[in-house]
Amino acid sequence: MDKRLIKKMMAQVSKTYTNGHPLAISDDELNQLATTIQVRLTETPLEAPSAIVHDVMYSYITDHSED
């Protein structure tokens, strides 16, 4: 899946977890998360892409919520 599409999906998903506000994330972190999603998409082709994006973004947001 194209990284641009993954990043768009990530932006939409992050808004669901932040009440519509954009997520403060560096370009490096964004690229790292997109790469993680691409790897999971390759490793688990039967899992829905939206589920993978939600899982990765939820993990990122909950791990950084105490910052």
ABEGO torsion letter per residue (X at the ends): XBAAAAAAAAAAAAAAAAGGBBBBBBAAAAAAAAAAAAAAAAABAABBAAAAAAAAAAAAAAAAAAX
